[in-house]
């Protein structure tokens, strides 16, 4: 398999295809970690956050907002990078096992499908306010928050570029 094909095989646009991989990982008793975001203009803060999430289990699944959902959430002009580019960049990282696109405003339905052992979000949330908290807690999973790396924000980077 060519390297680009391998990277693309880690991107799931079909939730049905993801279900097969989930069954495989569960059969092999892999601890599944899930987090989500836009990951527009990937930067050091993202890498720090994602490696922290990856260390919480064996398999890291990223829920990636589609272009349409980001525009609804963040407004005109976002995302900067299209969903295919963002998915390819994330799937290129060795510690990420799957990137799953979702078009809803929240990943609630995706979390219900995946039923991760660990749900990770940034510490700007309290665990009880994290989307999917109820689902994960219902079957005994963990909801963990991870501190962000100070000084790194996609919005701040975009603002700096606009000021130039």
C-alpha positions as CSV (number, residue, x, y, z in Angstrom):
1,X,0.0,0.0,0.0
2,X,1.4,3.4,-0.9
3,X,1.9,5.9,1.9
4,X,-0.8,8.3,0.8
5,X,-3.3,5.4,0.5
6,X,-2.4,4.3,4.0
7,X,-3.0,7.8,5.3
8,X,-6.3,8.0,3.5
9,X,-7.4,4.6,4.9
10,X,-7.4,6.2,8.3
11,X,-10.0,8.8,7.3
12,X,-13.6,7.7,7.7
13,X,-16.3,9.5,5.8
14,X,-18.6,6.5,6.4
15,X,-19.6,5.8,10.0
16,X,-20.5,2.2,8.8
17,X,-16.9,1.6,7.8
18,X,-15.8,3.0,11.2
19,X,-18.1,0.4,12.9
20,X,-16.0,-2.4,11.5
21,X,-12.8,-0.9,12.9
22,X,-14.4,-0.3,16.3
23,X,-15.3,-4.0,16.4
24,X,-11.7,-5.0,15.5
25,X,-10.2,-2.7,18.2
26,X,-12.7,-3.9,20.8
27,X,-12.1,-7.5,19.9
28,X,-8.4,-6.9,20.6
29,X,-9.2,-5.2,23.9
30,X,-7.9,-1.8,22.8
31,X,-8.7,1.2,25.0
32,X,-10.4,3.7,22.7
33,X,-9.9,7.4,23.2
34,X,-12.0,10.1,21.4
35,X,-11.7,13.8,21.0
36,X,-13.0,16.2,18.5
37,X,-12.5,19.6,17.0
38,X,-12.0,21.8,13.9
39,X,-8.1,21.5,13.9
40,X,-7.9,24.3,11.4
41,X,-4.3,25.4,10.9
42,X,-2.7,22.7,12.9
43,X,-0.2,24.1,15.4
44,X,2.0,23.2,18.4
45,X,-1.0,23.6,20.8
46,X,-3.0,21.0,18.8
47,X,0.0,18.6,18.8
48,X,0.4,19.0,22.6
49,X,-3.4,18.5,23.2
50,X,-3.6,15.5,20.8
51,X,-0.5,13.7,22.2
52,X,-1.9,14.1,25.7
53,X,-5.2,12.6,24.5
54,X,-3.3,9.7,22.7
55,X,-1.6,8.8,26.0
56,X,-4.9,8.0,27.6
57,X,-5.4,4.8,25.7
58,X,-4.4,2.5,22.8
59,X,-6.5,4.0,19.9
60,X,-7.1,7.6,19.3
61,X,-10.1,8.6,17.2
62,X,-10.5,12.2,16.1
63,X,-14.0,13.6,15.3
64,X,-13.4,16.3,12.7
65,X,-16.0,19.0,12.0
66,X,-16.8,19.3,8.3
67,X,-16.4,22.6,6.5
68,X,-20.1,23.3,6.7
69,X,-20.3,22.7,10.5
70,X,-17.3,25.0,11.1
71,X,-18.8,27.7,9.1
72,X,-22.0,27.4,11.1
73,X,-20.1,27.5,14.4
74,X,-17.3,30.0,13.6
75,X,-18.8,32.2,10.8
76,X,-17.8,33.2,7.3
77,X,-14.1,32.8,6.4
78,X,-13.7,29.6,8.5
79,X,-12.3,27.1,8.1
80,X,-9.1,28.3,6.5
81,X,-8.2,24.8,5.4
82,X,-10.8,22.5,3.7
83,X,-11.9,19.3,5.4
84,X,-9.9,17.0,3.2
85,X,-6.7,18.9,3.9
86,X,-7.4,18.9,7.7
87,X,-8.3,15.2,7.6
88,X,-5.1,14.3,5.7
89,X,-2.9,16.3,8.0
90,X,-4.4,14.7,11.1
91,X,-4.3,11.2,9.6
92,X,-0.6,11.7,8.8
93,X,0.2,11.8,12.5
94,X,1.3,8.4,13.7
95,X,-0.4,8.6,17.0
96,X,-3.8,9.1,15.4
97,X,-5.6,6.0,14.4
98,X,-8.8,7.3,12.8
99,X,-10.2,10.6,11.7
100,X,-14.0,10.7,11.3
101,X,-15.8,13.6,9.7
102,X,-19.1,14.8,11.3
103,X,-21.4,17.4,9.9
104,X,-23.5,18.1,13.0
105,X,-22.8,21.0,15.3
106,X,-21.7,18.6,18.0
107,X,-20.2,15.1,18.0
108,X,-23.0,13.7,20.2
109,X,-24.2,11.1,17.7
110,X,-20.7,10.1,16.8
111,X,-19.9,9.6,20.5
112,X,-22.9,7.4,20.8
113,X,-21.7,5.3,17.9
114,X,-18.1,5.0,19.1
115,X,-18.7,4.7,22.8
116,X,-15.2,5.6,23.7
117,X,-13.5,4.3,26.9
118,X,-12.1,7.8,27.3
119,X,-13.6,11.1,26.1
120,X,-11.1,14.0,26.1
121,X,-11.7,17.7,25.8
122,X,-9.8,20.9,26.7
123,X,-9.8,22.1,30.3
124,X,-11.8,25.1,29.3
125,X,-14.7,22.7,29.8
126,X,-15.8,21.1,33.0
127,X,-16.4,17.4,32.5
128,X,-20.1,17.6,33.1
129,X,-20.6,20.2,30.3
130,X,-18.7,18.2,27.7
131,X,-20.9,16.9,24.9
132,X,-21.3,13.2,25.3
133,X,-20.5,13.2,29.0
134,X,-23.8,11.4,29.7
135,X,-23.3,8.8,27.1
136,X,-19.7,7.9,28.2
137,X,-20.6,7.9,31.9
138,X,-23.6,5.7,31.3
139,X,-21.4,2.7,30.2
140,X,-18.6,3.4,32.7
141,X,-16.2,5.4,30.5
142,X,-14.0,8.3,31.6
143,X,-14.3,11.9,30.7
144,X,-11.0,13.7,31.0
145,X,-9.9,17.3,30.4
146,X,-6.5,18.3,29.2
147,X,-4.8,21.7,29.7
148,X,-4.2,23.7,26.6
149,X,-0.7,24.9,25.8
150,X,-0.7,28.6,26.5
151,X,-0.1,31.0,23.6
152,X,-1.4,28.7,20.8
153,X,-4.8,29.3,19.3
154,X,-5.9,29.1,15.7
155,X,-8.0,32.2,16.1
156,X,-5.0,34.1,17.4
157,X,-2.9,33.0,14.5
158,X,-5.6,34.1,12.0
159,X,-5.9,37.5,13.8
160,X,-2.1,38.0,13.5
161,X,-2.2,37.2,9.8
162,X,-5.0,39.7,9.2
163,X,-3.1,42.4,11.1
164,X,-0.1,42.0,8.6
